[in-house]
Amino acid sequence: MRSLAVKVMLAAIKDAGGLRPQALYVGNMLGAILSHQAHLGALLADFGGLHLGDGENPPSRLSREHRAGIEAETVEAGGASGGAALRQGYMAVASGLVDCALVVGVEKFTDMVGAEVDAALATATDGDFEAIQGMTQTAQAALLARRYMHEFQAPEDGLAGLP
């Protein structure tokens, strides 16, 4: 997962003309469960070289302020984790907390397969009332669609045009 994220992080920094971010916000929902890797903000800041301060001098030559690296955090908000991380980055810049923030959303489903992935996805539902009954997000979406069609007398093919 780290190589996926760092590749796009470095590309974004290059695309921004080499600006050095002062904060990193990582949107991720299932890293701790599927990849057994939590605290992605710090991991990706380290792996991407953002902990090295200004990028031109070794840490020993940097001031104490620069040696500290950047603020880095993981943002988890279920399926909206990437959007929530983007909001955090926007708010950090808009508030004046930082001049430059880097935001990345990353997810890797291939570290596990089958029922383990379904169980991980179920953590985004209400564990006491939905997941415990075997409710998956796909089943929940189907139930909501059927309810919508019932409430608004939509024809059977009424949602057929939606992706």
GUMARTOR-525287 format. One line per field, with one value per residue: residue in one letter; x, y, z of N, C-alpha, C in turn. Coordinates in steps of 0.001 Angstrom, whole numbers, plus 524288, in hexadecimal, padded with zeros to 5 digits. Layout:
N
type a, ...
nX X, ...
nY Y, ...
nZ Z, ...
caX X, ...
caY Y, ...
caZ Z, ...
cX X, ...
cY Y, ...
cZ Z, ...
This chain:
163
type m, r, s, l, a, v, k, v, m, l, a, a, i, k, d, a, g, g, l, r, p, q, a, l, y, v, g, n, m, l, g, a, i, l, s, h, q, a, h, l, g, a, l, l, a, d, f, g, g, l, h, l, g, d, g, e, n, p, p, s, r, l, s, r, e, h, r, a, g, i, e, a, e, t, v, e, a, g, g, a, s, g, g, a, a, l, r, q, g, y, m, a, v, a, s, g, l, v, d, c, a, l, v, v, g, v, e, k, f, t, d, m, v, g, a, e, v, d, a, a, l, a, t, a, t, d, g, d, f, e, a, i, q, g, m, t, q, t, a, q, a, a, l, l, a, r, r, y, m, h, e, f, q, a, p, e, d, g, l, a, g, l, p
nX 80343, 807C4, 80EAB, 807BC, 802E5, 80B73, 80FB0, 8081E, 80821, 81247, 811B9, 80A00, 80F01, 81715, 81103, 80D22, 81526, 81D45, 81AD1, 81B95, 81431, 80DF9, 807AB, 801D2, 7F71C, 7F0C1, 7E775, 7E0EF, 7DA5A, 7DAB1, 7E4DC, 7E97A, 7E437, 7E401, 7EE50, 7F41A, 7F8AE, 7F936, 7F8A6, 7FBA7, 7FE36, 807AA, 80E2F, 80E37, 8120F, 81C27, 81FF8, 81EFD, 8265C, 823EC, 825C9, 82F4E, 830C2, 834A8, 837A6, 840D9, 84986, 850C4, 84AB1, 850DA, 85548, 84D44, 844A6, 83F0A, 83450, 8324C, 8362B, 82E9D, 82778, 81B43, 80DBE, 805D0, 7FB18, 7F153, 7E506, 7D8E0, 7CCCB, 7C544, 7BFF4, 7C15D, 7CB32, 7D39F, 7CF35, 7CD78, 7D7BB, 7DB42, 7D526, 7D969, 7E388, 7E12C, 7DC7D, 7E4FF, 7EBA6, 7E4F8, 7E2F5, 7EC5A, 7F354, 7FACE, 802AD, 8035B, 7FDCD, 7FDCD, 7F5E0, 7F187, 7EA97, 7E986, 7E7D1, 7E817, 7E39F, 7E706, 7ED26, 7E7F9, 7DDBE, 7D099, 7C7EC, 7CD15, 7CEE5, 7C49F, 7C17B, 7C803, 7C45D, 7BA9C, 7BC4A, 7BA08, 7AFBF, 7A4D4, 7A8B7, 7A335, 798D7, 79859, 7A186, 7A2D9, 79A69, 79D10, 79C87, 7A0D6, 7A794, 7A471, 79AFD, 7957D, 794F2, 78EA4, 7854F, 782B0, 78134, 77895, 7713E, 77097, 76C69, 762C0, 75E42, 75D94, 75841, 75DF5, 760E1, 76475, 76DA6, 77151, 77A83, 781F4, 78866, 79057, 79DB7
nY 7FB5D, 8049D, 80701, 8091C, 81258, 81942, 81A72, 820A8, 82933, 82D80, 82FFD, 837A9, 83F7A, 841ED, 84581, 84E6C, 85535, 852F3, 85638, 8557D, 84E4D, 851FA, 84C3F, 83F9E, 8387D, 82CD6, 8255D, 81A25, 80E2C, 80340, 7FFAF, 7FC9F, 7F370, 7ECC6, 7ED44, 7ECF1, 7F60D, 80119, 80EE0, 814B5, 81ECC, 82249, 81A17, 81B19, 8253F, 823C9, 81BAD, 820CC, 8286F, 831CD, 8341D, 8385B, 842F7, 84E03, 8491E, 84B0A, 84BBF, 84365, 83DC0, 84020, 849D7, 8508D, 85A15, 858FE, 859C4, 85694, 84C63, 8470F, 843AF, 841A9, 84431, 83935, 83168, 8274D, 8262A, 8213F, 81E07, 8168B, 81310, 81D0C, 8208B, 8248C, 82DF1, 832F1, 83432, 83B08, 843B2, 84603, 848F7, 851B6, 8583B, 859C0, 85FE0, 8684E, 86C9B, 870AE, 86AF5, 864ED, 86741, 860BE, 854C5, 84700, 83D7F, 8309F, 82594, 81862, 80ADA, 7FD26, 7F1C5, 7E7E3, 7E223, 7DB0A, 7D188, 7CE2E, 7CA54, 7CF6D, 7D975, 7DCD6, 7DCB8, 7E489, 7ED41, 7EDC8, 7F2DD, 7FD0E, 7FE0F, 7FE1C, 7F770, 7F269, 7F15B, 7EF8C, 7EADA, 7E21A, 7DC34, 7D8D5, 7DFDF, 7E5C9, 7F027, 7F05A, 7EAD0, 7F189, 7FA87, 7F698, 7F4AC, 7FEEE, 80348, 7FD7E, 800CC, 80B72, 80AB0, 80675, 80E3F, 816D6, 8132A, 80F80, 80A3B, 7FCBF, 7FD0D, 8068F, 80A01, 806CE, 80C9B, 81059, 80FFD
nZ 80000, 802CD, 7FA81, 7F267, 7F5F5, 7F7D6, 7EDF4, 7E8A7, 7EF4F, 7EE26, 7E3A2, 7E3F9, 7E9C6, 7E2E5, 7DA77, 7DF00, 7DE36, 7E4D6, 7EECF, 7FC97, 804F0, 810F8, 816DD, 81721, 81326, 813C0, 80DDE, 81175, 812E7, 81531, 81738, 820D7, 822FA, 819C4, 815C0, 81E70, 82234, 828CE, 82BDB, 822E8, 81F8D, 8248A, 82147, 81636, 8151A, 818C3, 811FB, 80881, 8094B, 80DEB, 81825, 818DF, 81985, 812A4, 80957, 803F0, 80A2C, 812E1, 81E4E, 82746, 82537, 82548, 82B10, 837E8, 83708, 82C96, 82CB6, 831D1, 82A9C, 823EA, 826F3, 8277F, 824BF, 8259D, 81FDF, 82264, 81DAE, 81AE9, 80EAD, 80B37, 80D4E, 80726, 80368, 80CF1, 81059, 808B7, 80B42, 81529, 81231, 80C02, 8139B, 81A41, 81420, 8116A, 81B34, 81DDE, 82360, 81E3F, 812D0, 80A84, 8079E, 80674, 80112, 800E8, 7FC8B, 7FF4A, 7FD33, 7FEC4, 7FA98, 7F862, 7FF45, 8050F, 8030B, 7FEBA, 808B0, 810D0, 80D05, 80BA9, 8162E, 81A14, 81485, 818E8, 8221E, 82091, 821EE, 82AEB, 83557, 83D8C, 83A1B, 82F55, 82A32, 830A6, 82DEC, 82456, 81C6F, 81101, 80A2B, 7FFDF, 80023, 806A4, 80054, 7F85E, 7FDC3, 800BA, 7F6D2, 7F357, 7FAAA, 7F84A, 7EE26, 7F08D, 7F714, 7F040, 7E7CF, 7DF22, 7D28D, 7CF69, 7C971, 7CC20, 7D102, 7CA5A, 7C3C9, 7C9E1, 7CE09
caX 80000, 80B16, 810CA, 80373, 8021B, 8101C, 8103A, 804DC, 809DE, 816D7, 80FDF, 8072F, 812ED, 8199D, 80D21, 80C84, 819FB, 820E7, 81930, 81C0B, 80F99, 80EC8, 80430, 8001F, 7F234, 7F00F, 7E24A, 7E122, 7D64F, 7DB79, 7EA59, 7EAA7, 7E1CC, 7E591, 7F3FA, 7F684, 7FBF4, 7F68D, 7FBE1, 7FDE4, 8005C, 80D2E, 810F4, 80EFB, 81595, 82161, 82169, 81F49, 82A91, 821EF, 827B5, 8349D, 830E7, 83451, 838D5, 845E0, 84DB4, 84FE4, 8483D, 85494, 85671, 84875, 84325, 83BC2, 82F02, 831FD, 83734, 829E5, 82454, 81636, 80927, 803BD, 7F6FF, 7EDBD, 7DF92, 7D567, 7C741, 7C2B3, 7C0A4, 7C26A, 7D04A, 7D693, 7CCB7, 7CE64, 7DD36, 7DB7E, 7D2F4, 7DD4C, 7E7B0, 7DF02, 7DBC7, 7EA25, 7ED92, 7E155, 7E35C, 7F18A, 7F69E, 7FF29, 80262, 8030F, 7FC67, 7FD8E, 7F1A1, 7F172, 7E70F, 7EBAA, 7E534, 7EA01, 7E02E, 7E91A, 7F02B, 7E484, 7D9C7, 7CBC4, 7C4FA, 7D017, 7CDEF, 7BF38, 7C164, 7CA7B, 7C0AA, 7B636, 7BD83, 7B7E6, 7AA31, 7A3C3, 7AA20, 79F4B, 793C8, 798A9, 7A5AD, 7A1EB, 79665, 79F33, 79B74, 7A557, 7A651, 7A19B, 7959A, 7931E, 793BC, 78A2E, 780A6, 7815C, 77F1A, 77345, 76DDC, 76FD5, 768D3, 75D97, 75C48, 75CA6, 755B0, 7616E, 76057, 7689C, 77279, 771FC, 77FEE, 7854B, 78C2A, 79472, 7A23D
caY 80000, 80942, 80861, 80B8A, 817B1, 81C84, 81BA6, 8252D, 82DA2, 82FDC, 83253, 83C7C, 84361, 84394, 84888, 85374, 85837, 851BB, 8584E, 851C6, 84EB5, 85276, 84874, 83B45, 8361E, 827F9, 82308, 81476, 80BA4, 7FDCD, 7FE36, 7F9DB, 7EE3F, 7E98C, 7ED3C, 7ECEE, 7FAB5, 805CA, 81395, 81571, 8240C, 82247, 81657, 81D3D, 829C3, 82199, 818D4, 82496, 82C24, 836CF, 834DE, 83A6B, 848A5, 850FB, 845EE, 84C52, 84B06, 83EFB, 83F87, 8423A, 84F43, 853AC, 85C40, 8557B, 85A19, 8536E, 846E6, 844A7, 84192, 8441E, 841D4, 83515, 82E76, 82413, 827B6, 81CDF, 81F5C, 812A2, 813D8, 82293, 821D5, 827FC, 83313, 83544, 835D9, 83FBB, 847F5, 84760, 84BEB, 856CE, 85B56, 85B33, 86434, 86CB7, 86EF7, 872EC, 86767, 863B2, 8699F, 85C94, 84FA9, 842B5, 839E7, 82BDF, 82166, 81361, 8062C, 7F878, 7ED70, 7E2DF, 7DF64, 7D6E0, 7D043, 7CBA7, 7CBB7, 7D316, 7DEAC, 7DE1D, 7DDEC, 7E9A7, 7F131, 7EE17, 7F663, 80231, 7FDFF, 7FDE4, 7F235, 7F015, 7F06B, 7EE24, 7E716, 7DD4C, 7D94D, 7D74B, 7E3F0, 7E7E8, 7F530, 7EF47, 7E981, 7F64C, 7FDD6, 7F43C, 7F5AC, 8047A, 80420, 7FB4D, 8043B, 8101D, 80960, 805C6, 81350, 81A81, 81035, 80F4F, 80555, 7F8EB, 7FEC4, 80C17, 80B30, 80416, 81032, 811E6, 80C77
caZ 80000, 8031C, 7F565, 7EF7E, 7F7D4, 7F73B, 7E85C, 7E74F, 7F27D, 7EBA7, 7DEBB, 7E550, 7EB4A, 7DE06, 7D78A, 7E1AF, 7DDBB, 7E911, 7F3EB, 800EC, 80855, 8169F, 81952, 813DF, 814DA, 810E1, 80E5D, 81119, 81608, 816B2, 81798, 825BA, 822EB, 81556, 81500, 823A5, 82279, 82AA5, 82C45, 81DB4, 81EEA, 82607, 81DFE, 810FC, 8158C, 81943, 80D3B, 80443, 80A3C, 80FDF, 81D76, 8188D, 8198E, 80DC7, 804CE, 80186, 80E00, 81668, 82326, 82B11, 823E4, 82584, 83019, 83AFA, 834D5, 827DA, 82DE2, 833E1, 8265D, 8230C, 82963, 82425, 82766, 8229E, 82087, 82135, 81DCB, 817AB, 8091E, 80A27, 80F9F, 803A2, 80383, 81212, 81067, 80576, 80E6A, 81929, 80F95, 80A8B, 8185F, 81C43, 810F3, 811DC, 8206A, 81E94, 82667, 81ACB, 80D9F, 806A3, 809C7, 802BA, 80266, 7FDBB, 7FE24, 7FD8A, 7FF37, 7FC1B, 7FBFA, 7F6A1, 8033F, 806E6, 7FF20, 80050, 80D65, 81401, 80ADF, 80D0C, 81BC5, 81AC6, 8128B, 81C90, 82672, 81F50, 82330, 83088, 83711, 840FE, 837B1, 829CD, 8291B, 833A4, 82B11, 81F50, 81896, 80E3D, 807C9, 7FB07, 8019E, 808B1, 7FBD2, 7F5AF, 800FA, 80041, 7F18B, 7F33C, 7FDCC, 7F521, 7E9E9, 7F2F4, 7F8F3, 7EBFA, 7E39B, 7DA8E, 7CF9A, 7D060, 7C6EC, 7CD77, 7D284, 7C69A, 7C160, 7CD9B, 7CDEC
cX 80372, 80D33, 80C9F, 802F2, 806CD, 810EF, 80CFB, 80648, 80E65, 8155E, 80D08, 80AFB, 815BB, 815FA, 80C5A, 81185, 81DC6, 81F7A, 819A1, 8174F, 81126, 80B4F, 802A8, 7FB3A, 7F124, 7EA9C, 7E2A7, 7DD1A, 7D80C, 7E126, 7EBA2, 7E88D, 7E40C, 7EB78, 7F6F3, 7FA40, 7F8AA, 7FA6C, 7FEAD, 8003B, 8062B, 8105D, 81227, 81269, 81B37, 82324, 821FB, 8236C, 828D0, 823AF, 82D10, 834E1, 830B0, 835D9, 83E0E, 84A6F, 84CA7, 84DA2, 84BFB, 855DA, 851B3, 84799, 83FA2, 83636, 82E6E, 832FB, 83251, 8267F, 81F2A, 811FE, 80706, 7FFA4, 7F3B6, 7E83B, 7DC34, 7CFCC, 7C43D, 7C3EF, 7C1CF, 7C7C4, 7D384, 7D466, 7CD98, 7D407, 7DDE5, 7D963, 7D6D2, 7E1B2, 7E5E6, 7DE90, 7E107, 7EC59, 7EA1D, 7E1C8, 7E899, 7F524, 7FB7F, 7FE72, 80192, 801EC, 7FC3A, 7F961, 7F1E6, 7ED76, 7E92D, 7E8C5, 7E74F, 7E6DC, 7E29D, 7EC7A, 7ED12, 7E078, 7D4D7, 7C93A, 7C7E9, 7CF42, 7C864, 7BEC4, 7C3D4, 7C6CF, 7BC0C, 7B758, 7BB8B, 7B200, 7A98F, 7A49A, 7A5FC, 79A3F, 793FE, 79CB1, 7A4BB, 79DD8, 7984E, 79E46, 7A095, 7A3BD, 7A34E, 79BE4, 792C6, 791A1, 78F01, 7851E, 77EEC, 77F0D, 77987, 76F80, 76C9D, 76BCC, 76344, 75B32, 75AAA, 75A44, 758EC, 7609F, 76508, 76DD1, 773C9, 77771, 783D1, 78971, 7908F, 798F8, 7A261
cY 804E6, 80ACB, 80ADF, 8114F, 81B32, 81DF8, 82077, 829FB, 83073, 83264, 83776, 840D0, 8456C, 8470F, 84DF3, 856A7, 85757, 85413, 85417, 8525A, 84F25, 84EB2, 8445E, 838F1, 83167, 825D0, 81D2D, 81220, 80667, 7FC15, 7FB13, 7F44D, 7EAD9, 7E920, 7ED08, 7F187, 7FF6C, 80A56, 814C0, 81AD8, 82430, 81EA0, 818AA, 8221F, 827E0, 81F1F, 81C8A, 828BC, 8315C, 837EE, 8377A, 84050, 84AFE, 84DF0, 84702, 84B4C, 8462A, 840FB, 841E8, 847F8, 852D9, 855E7, 85855, 85548, 85689, 84DA1, 84420, 84254, 84468, 84172, 83DCA, 8320B, 82B61, 825BF, 8231B, 81E9B, 81BA0, 8138D, 81971, 8243E, 8257F, 82D7F, 835DD, 83724, 83AD0, 84471, 849B4, 84AA4, 8515B, 85A53, 85D15, 85FDC, 86905, 86F84, 871AD, 86F82, 865ED, 866AD, 8657D, 85767, 84BB8, 83EEB, 83541, 8281B, 81C4E, 80EEC, 8018B, 7F3CA, 7E81D, 7E006, 7DAF8, 7D5E6, 7CE27, 7CDD9, 7CF98, 7D8B5, 7E066, 7DF97, 7E33E, 7EDF9, 7F1E9, 7F1A2, 7FBE9, 8026D, 7FE09, 7F846, 7EF7C, 7EE91, 7EEBE, 7E9E1, 7E1EB, 7D9CE, 7D771, 7DB42, 7E5DB, 7ED2A, 7F47A, 7EE15, 7EE5D, 7FA02, 7FBBC, 7F536, 7FB60, 805B7, 8021B, 7FECE, 8093F, 80F10, 808B1, 80B0E, 816F2, 817F0, 81037, 80A26, 801C0, 7FA8E, 8047E, 80DA4, 808DE, 807AA, 811DB, 80E0E, 808EF
cZ 80000, 7FDC9, 7F1ED, 7F0EC, 7F6BE, 7F181, 7E6EB, 7EA8A, 7EFDE, 7E677, 7DFCA, 7E6D9, 7E672, 7DADA, 7D9E2, 7E192, 7E22E, 7EE54, 7F816, 8047E, 80E15, 8199E, 8154B, 81647, 81160, 811F7, 80D8C, 814C6, 81849, 81758, 81C73, 825B0, 81E99, 814AE, 81A22, 8244B, 823FF, 82A7B, 82726, 81CEB, 8200A, 8228D, 818A3, 81104, 815CE, 81426, 80894, 80505, 80C64, 81576, 81D7C, 81826, 81427, 808E4, 80242, 80533, 81142, 81B97, 82718, 82A0D, 82476, 82AED, 832DE, 838CB, 8300D, 828DB, 82FBD, 82F97, 825E4, 82649, 8259D, 8272A, 82390, 823E4, 81EE2, 821DE, 81A42, 811F8, 80793, 80C32, 80C3C, 803A0, 808AA, 81291, 80D2D, 80874, 8129F, 816CB, 80E15, 80F5B, 81AA9, 81943, 811AD, 81719, 82151, 821D4, 82352, 815AF, 80969, 8095B, 80554, 8049B, 7FEC2, 80005, 7FBFD, 80038, 7FC28, 7FE07, 7FAF3, 7FAA6, 805BB, 802A8, 801BC, 8052B, 810D8, 81223, 80C35, 812D0, 81CD9, 81903, 8163D, 82132, 8256E, 82045, 8291E, 8325F, 83A49, 83E37, 831FA, 828DD, 82BE1, 830FF, 825BD, 81AFF, 8162F, 80BED, 802BB, 7FC34, 803A8, 8043D, 7F8E1, 7F8B0, 80095, 7FAE9, 7F12C, 7F64F, 7FACB, 7F0D9, 7EBF4, 7F46C, 7F485, 7E721, 7DE93, 7D7B5, 7D0A9, 7CDF2, 7C820, 7CF0A, 7CEB4, 7C434, 7C4EE, 7CD5C, 7D2AE
